Amino acid sequence: PDPPEEEEPPDEPPDEEEPPPGKDNGNGNGKDNDNGKDNGNGKK
């Protein structure tokens, strides 16, 4: 039961580094789209 526990730690570091970049992109894109829609409606 010791070998399987050592394989989990190495898998956690890479997984934690991938979520941050993905989250940033999603937030940035979503915010940008919201602003653009608001501007278009106002101009109309």
C-alpha positions as CSV (number, residue, x, y, z in Angstrom):
1,P,0.0,0.0,0.0
2,D,3.1,2.3,0.2
3,P,3.9,2.3,-3.6
4,P,0.4,3.5,-4.7
5,E,0.5,6.4,-2.2
6,E,3.8,7.7,-3.6
7,E,2.3,7.8,-7.1
8,E,-0.5,10.1,-6.1
9,P,1.7,13.1,-5.0
10,P,3.4,13.4,-8.4
11,D,0.1,13.4,-10.1
12,E,-1.3,16.2,-7.9
13,P,1.3,18.9,-8.8
14,P,0.7,18.8,-12.5
15,D,-3.1,18.8,-12.1
16,E,-3.0,21.9,-9.8
17,E,-1.0,23.8,-12.4
18,E,-3.4,23.2,-15.2
19,P,-6.6,24.5,-13.5
20,P,-5.3,28.0,-12.8
21,P,-4.5,28.8,-16.5
22,G,-7.8,27.4,-17.6
23,K,-9.8,29.3,-15.0
24,D,-8.1,32.5,-16.0
25,N,-9.0,32.1,-19.6
26,G,-12.6,31.3,-18.9
27,N,-13.1,34.4,-16.6
28,G,-11.3,36.7,-19.1
29,N,-13.3,35.5,-22.1
30,G,-16.6,35.6,-20.2
31,K,-16.1,39.1,-18.9
32,D,-15.1,40.4,-22.3
33,N,-18.2,39.0,-24.0
34,D,-20.5,40.5,-21.4
35,N,-19.0,44.0,-21.9
36,G,-19.3,43.7,-25.7
37,K,-22.9,42.7,-25.6
38,D,-23.8,45.6,-23.3
39,N,-22.0,48.1,-25.6
40,G,-23.8,46.8,-28.7
41,N,-27.2,47.0,-27.1
42,G,-26.6,50.6,-25.9
43,K,-25.5,51.8,-29.4
44,K,-28.7,50.3,-30.9
